[in-house]
Amino acid sequence: MTEESKLILDVTAEKMQKAVEHLKEALLSVRAGKASPNVLNGVMVEYYGSQMTVAQVASVTVPDAKTILVQPWEKNMIPVIEKAILVSNIGLTPSNNGEHIRLTIPALTEERRKQLVKQVRTDAETARVSLRNARRDAVDAFKKAQKDGMPEDAAKDGEVEAQKLIDKFSKKLEDLLAEKEREIMTV
């Protein structure tokens, strides 16, 4: 394999890995009926003039399977965090006792589980599109390299390797999706 082929395939593998990592992150924030501090990843609060995540201004713990406990480092942040959670539309209602905020995770209904599975499948499809785009970019790069003097068989081998990469990363993606679907549908 030529140095140029290796470079093209390394860039492609990196793009595909990023797509899988992005899907992993997206799946972490999907609430599957169990408490997880990742649910608050997208919730931003105003803190001394800048936007920060809840985890940057408070301790977020999971004392049991149905509860998330948010303990702000400064008491004056309690109402700010509470409002941010309500506005964020994550489907949780905060309650505070002056010291910390408690989020109780409700049991998921069958309908809500099906909605979550649809959402997860949509996220996975977006990742699949990213994988296909990375493969297309690699194939285009090999065709361009062939025009610029790369031997035809080396370019064809590179395209075959790009296909092997997409197969490998698609398998990872499908495994992630199947695991998350199983987690969501488990009562």
Secondary structure by P-SEA (a helix, b strand, c coil): ccaaaaaaaaaaaaaaaaaaaaaaaaaaaccccccccccccccccccccccccccccbbbbbccccbbbbbbccccaaaaaaaaaaaccccbbbbbcccbbbbbbccccaaaaaaaaaaaaaaaaaaaaaaaaaaaaaaaaaaaaaaacccaaaaaaaaaaaaaaaaaaaaaaaaaaaaaaaaaacc
